[in-house]
């Protein structure tokens, strides 16, 4: 049986068909690969947008910090606008206000307590004291004469204080101007730049009208190491206490939509660190409590304590007195505002005080952390209520979310 010879045209046609088929497959693979990359990039881009990678400090949760909001507020409500920007524990914002044109009553919002992290409500009262200081500064700047009346320290109610308002002369101040610029700085500080002694003395002058509140600086290498080691030890103890760890972590907002919804708590942006690390962190799935604890401990060991230029202690005569806690909070707010106006960064490191109060709550006899804080204070007539670090920042701090004024007015 003979085979039919293929013509030249038939061979060429077949070769062209094979080449066309090959090109088609190559083109398909290239297009498929490009589509996968496009979908992957699109997914990452969607995740980045959804988690606020490109929206640091933006959205409704951050509007209270804008100067436009400041300028828009009028009357006694302008004072409350300043109050909601005050420093407070875990950004829990534990305040409520009853406002009229002649007075502002301030109450603690007990639903915003920190549980076992603040079992004696000392940090809550300090945060409320910070809000009181902003109210008083804003009253002068808005043409009010303000009289502050503290609620009884004996009362177990949520009453905090009442500010009576009457017309007065407008008196602006550097502290008032710093209210919308003040942010807690949890990043690294400049290790080669000390805070001038003159400036530390200026901070001490802010306490001169509060005889029951004392500021002590820890500036020597030995004292800084002792304080830093105590902070690290207390952080480890908090992490090891399951209840404390839970009560602390529940204030962490790792979802952008939750952040904008609740407008409170601790955020990745407010933790400090390079932008690219924060961006990557936002795009990852929510971290476990164990990972969050490890991040906190690592930051305490490698960033917070080793880069502190100095530590400050705020002490009172009686840490059990609600009024003295409020007064200490007012001083802390003053210090932080003054630091902001001087280009300084500040960051509460209150873990040893939190552990002392936890030991008291558990009834474990003498408090180990209370004794160590007493050694740092080195004055038996005073009780340490607050510990913080200070230094010159390496980068700007990001704002924290804040609830709207309407959400905190009764």
Secondary structure, 3 states (H helix, E strand, C coil): CCCCCCCHHHHHHHHHHHHHHHHHHHHHHHHHHHHHHHHHHHHHHHHHHHCCCCCCCCCHHHHHHCHHHHHHCCHHHHHHHHHCCCCCHHHCCCEEEEECCCEEEEEECHHHCCHHHHCCCHHHHHHHHHHHHHHHHHHHHCCEEEEEEECCCCCCCCEEEEEEEEECCCCCCHHHHCHHHCCCCCCCECCCCCCCHHHHHHHHHCCCCCCCEEEEEECCHHHHHHHHHHHHHHHHHHHHCHHHHHHHHCCECCCHHHHHHHCCCECCHHHCCCHHHHHHHHHCCCCCHHHHHHHHHHHHHHHHCCCCCEEEEEEECCCCCHHHHHHHHHHHHHHHHHHHHCCCEEEECCHHHHHHHHHHHHCCCCCHHHHHHHHHHCCCCCEEEEEEEEECECCCCCCCCCCCHHHCEC
